[in-house]
């Protein structure tokens, strides 16, 4: 059965509009939204007015800009409470950021991308920042590819061969067969190091996780400027990420066995 037969495209477009506000752009006009989601302005206008009337968006007084409505924040607070694993492992994420001096990222997958659900900013003056709610591709970069490493091969194949994979830089691999080969080569190692596959000059190091309470594959890792990801610094960063992933897995698994919230 092809699930795409049952998709409501108006709803999908509306969700894409809401996701446009997930980046650090708190207010957007209809032309700006249209450029971000790749839809015609008339279509965006109709959907934005509908979302505004339902309370998901609100228009800023005296402007032509929109921002997220109170319903989004209310739902977000409920969802945040449901992501109990985030609260449980946050001290370990803070420890990873402190130990490496780099931005530490915790992600969970929505089966389309890796979504940043928590992050601790780097203490370095030159740093690579991420935003909570930011999406990372699963086939490229460390944060997303680490999610793939945690998935069973059947699920990885289903994702890779479902549709054409987007390219972000000249280093982005989009051939599903080659990506599957990389999946096999890194599976046993349990971590991935990636440089410039999503953002030029950025190196990511990440390891896979599974959050039983949320029934979600995820990852933990760090991002750093490419010039710092060299030699002993890189080796120690990999060790720190692996140690953190192991500690997080134990914490989440132990709580699950006890029947507790993590």
N, C-alpha and C positions, 0 to 999 in steps of 0.2 A: 504494500500500500504506500502510495506516494503522499506524504503529509502535506506537501506544497499545494495539493489540490484544495485543501481546506483553509488556506491562509486568506485572511482579510487584508487586502493591500492598503486600504484606507487607514486601518489601525496601525499597520506597520509604518506607514508614512508619518502618522502622528507620533509614534514612539521615536522615530528618527529625529523629529523636530525637538522633542523633549531631550533627547540625548545630545543635541547640539549645544545645550546649556551646561553639559557636564564639564566641558573645558573651562578654564578660568576666564570666561566671558559672561559675566552675570546678566548683561542686558544686550539684546540683539533686535535689530529692525527686521522687517519682513524680507527686504532684499538680502540682508546678511544671512538670514536663516536659509533663504533659497539657495545662496551660493554654497553654504555648508552642507546641505542635504542633497543638492543636485536636483531640485524640483522647480517647476515653473512658479513664478511669483503668484499667479492667480490661485494655483493649487495650495501653495503655502498659506496665502491669505485666508482661504476658506477653512483650512484646518486650524490655523492659529485662532481665528475667531471662535471656532467650536471649542477649542481647548480653553480659551479665555472664559467662555460662558459657563464651562463646567468647573472652573476654578483651578485648572492645572497650570495655566499661565495667567499673568496679570500685566496690564499695560501701565507703564510708568506715567504718571500725570504730567501733562505738558510736553510729552515727547512722542515719538513714533516707535519707541523701543518697548520690548516685552521682557519680562523676567519670569522665573518660576513662581508658581502660585503656592499658597499655603498648603494645598492638598499634597503637593510633592514632598514638602518638608515633614508633614504629619506622617505620611506613608514611609518616608525615609527613617524617621525615628523608630517606627515600629519594626522596620526591616533591620535596623541596626541592633535592636534588642534581640532579634532572632538570630543574628550572626554571633552566637555566644562564643564561638571559637576565637574570634578576633580579640575579645576582651581577655580571654584566658592566656593567649600567647603573646600579648602585647609587650610584657616585660622582656621576653626573649627577643622581640623585634628591636626594642630599645637597646638591648645589650649588643645586638649585631651592629647597629648603627654606631654605638659608642666604641666598639672594638675595632671597627674598620675605618671609622671616620667618614663613611660614605652614606648616601641615601639608601635606606632599607625599605623594601617593598613587600607587602603581603598581598597576594592575589587569590581570587577564586574565579572559576570558569563558569560562563553561562552557555557553554558549548559552541559559542561563536567566537568569543575572545576571552582573554584574561582581564578581569576587572580589578583594578587596585582598590582593595577594601580597607587598607591601613598603610601608613607610611611614616617613617621618621626621617626628617631632613638631615642631610650631611652637615657636619660641623666645619667643613672646608669652605674657604672663601670662594673658590671656583667649584661649583657643584652642579649635579644633574638633578633637577627637581622633578617630582611627579605629583599628580593630584589624585585625591580619593575620587573614585568614579571614572578615572582615566582608563581607556581600553587599550590593550596591547594585543597585537595579532598572535595567533597560536603558532603560525608556521615560521615566524621570523623574530629575532631578538631572544634574549635569555628568559625574560619573565614569562612570555607566552610559550616558548618551546619547552620550558621545564614542565609546564602543565601537560603537554603532550607526552612527556617522558613518564608521567604517572599513569597515563591512560592505557588500557589494554589495546593491543594492536588492532583489533577489529574496529574499535571506536575511532582510532587514529585514521585508519584507512577510510572510514565513512566520511570523516571530516575532510581529508586531503583531496579526495576524488569527487566531492560533492559539487564543486564549482571552481572556476578559475580563481587562483590565488593572487591577490594584489602585490605589486612591487612598490617598495618605498625608496630604495636607493639602488645603486649599481651592484651592491653586495647582497641584495635580497634574492634568495633562491625561491623560485615559484614552481619548479618542476616537482610534482608530487612524488614521483619515483625516487628522486634524489633526496627529498626531505624524509621519505620513509627509510632510506638507507642511513641517513644521519640519525634518525630515531633509533634504529637498531644498534648503531655504533656507540651511542651515548647512554643507552638504556642501563647497562650494567654499571657504568661509572656513576650514574645517579645525579649528574649535574651538567649544566651547559654554560659555556663562555661564548659570548657573541659580541662582535664589534662592528658597528656601522651598518647592520642589516636593516635597521628601522630609522635610526638617527645617525647621521655622519658624526664621527668623532666620539661616539658614546659606546662604552663597554658595559655589558651586563653579565652578572654571574648569578645563576639561580638553580634551585633544586626543587623537585616536585614534592607535593604534599597531598594528602587526602583528608578532607574534613567530613567526618562521618555525620556529625550533627546536622550539617547543611547539605549532605550528600553531594559534595562538590569537589572536583579535582582543583588543585591550586598550586601555588609555588611561593617560595620565599627567596629573596635575593637582594642584591645591591646593584646600583648603577653608578658609574664613575666616568670621568673623562678618560679617553683612550690613553693619553700620555702617562696616566698614573697606573694603568693596568699592565705593569711590566715586572718581570723577574720575581724577586722575593715578595714584593707587595701583592702581586697577583696570586702567588702560591698561598700566602697567608689569608688572603681574601676568600679563596676557594675553600680552604679549611674552615674558616669561620662560618661560611654559608652552610657547609655540610654539617657542622656541629649544631648550628641553629635548627636546621631542618630535622635532624635526628631528635633534638630536645623537644621540638614542637610536636613531632609525631608521637613521642612517648606521652607527652602531656595530654594530647587529645585522645589517644587510644586508651590511656588509663581511665580517664573520665568516662569514656564510652563503656568500658567493661564494668565500671561501677554503677552504670545506669544513671550517672549524674550529667548535668550540663557541664561542658568543658570549663 
